[in-house]
């Protein structure tokens, strides 16, 4: 069970980070543009991390339909 708690805690930390940084924006909305210079600067992510978020964004919307 410790690994489950650690994973859950990590997920909550990531979610809190997005809530704080995005300030109410919807980072997984289909029209959210991770490629814009403003978003890259705001999130302070490298290209690999942005690629991951774009793939995750697509997955969220595919599964949500």
BAPAMI-135403 format. One record per residue (C-alpha): residue in one letter; chain; y, x, z. Coordinates in Angstrom, 2 decimals. Each point is the difference from the previous one (the first is absolute). Example, Ala and Ser with C-alpha at 12.3 -4.5 7.8 and 13.67 -1.06 7.14 Angstrom:
   r   c        c2        c1        c3
   A   A     -4.50     12.30      7.80
   S   A      3.44      1.37     -0.66
***
This chain:
   r   c        c2        c1        c3
   X   A      0.00      0.00      0.00
   X   A      2.51      2.86      0.47
   X   A      0.13      0.53     -3.77
   X   A      0.78     -3.69     -0.57
   X   A      2.84      0.19      2.55
   X   A      1.35      3.13     -1.69
   X   A     -0.07     -1.63     -3.44
   X   A      1.65     -3.14      1.35
   X   A      2.68      2.05      1.72
   X   A      0.66      1.95     -3.21
   X   A      0.34     -3.20     -2.00
   X   A      2.49     -1.38      2.53
   X   A      2.00      3.23     -0.19
   X   A      0.16     -0.17     -3.80
   X   A      1.07     -3.63      0.15
   X   A      2.69      0.73      2.58
   X   A      1.26      2.86     -2.18
   X   A      0.37     -2.31     -2.99
   X   A      1.71     -2.69      2.05
   X   A      2.50      2.52      1.33
   X   A      0.64      1.88     -3.23
   X   A     -0.02     -2.94     -2.40
   X   A      2.26     -2.12      2.20
   X   A     -1.40     -3.32     -1.16
   X   A     -0.79      1.01     -3.57
   X   A     -3.41     -0.92     -1.29
   X   A     -1.63      3.32     -0.99
   X   A     -3.06     -1.66     -1.51
   X   A      1.80     -2.72     -1.97
   X   A     -0.75      0.19     -3.75
   X   A      3.65      0.64     -0.83
   X   A      0.45      2.81      2.56
   X   A      0.71      3.21     -1.94
   X   A     -1.42      3.10      1.67
   X   A      1.24      2.13     -2.89
   X   A      3.70     -0.61      0.60
   X   A      1.92      3.02      1.33
   X   A      1.30     -2.08      2.91
   X   A     -3.52     -0.93      1.16
   X   A     -1.27      3.57     -0.35
   X   A      2.90      1.26      2.06
   X   A     -0.34     -2.75      2.62
   X   A     -3.75      0.39      0.45
   X   A     -0.05      3.81     -0.28
   X   A     -3.36     -0.03     -1.75
   X   A     -1.46      2.41     -2.53
   X   A     -1.42     -1.09     -3.37
   X   A     -3.58     -0.24      1.28
   X   A      1.06     -2.29      2.86
   X   A      2.07     -2.19     -2.34
   X   A     -2.96     -0.25     -2.39
   X   A     -2.19     -1.14      2.90
   X   A      2.53     -2.67      1.02
   X   A      0.30     -1.32     -3.56
   X   A     -3.80     -0.30     -0.25
   X   A     -0.09     -1.71      3.39
   X   A      2.84     -2.32     -1.07
   X   A     -2.09     -1.09     -3.02
   X   A     -3.08     -0.47      2.17
   X   A      1.90     -2.17      2.48
   X   A      1.17     -2.33     -2.74
   X   A     -3.37     -0.14     -1.75
   X   A     -1.79     -0.91      3.23
   X   A      2.75     -2.44      1.03
   X   A     -0.40     -2.24     -3.02
***
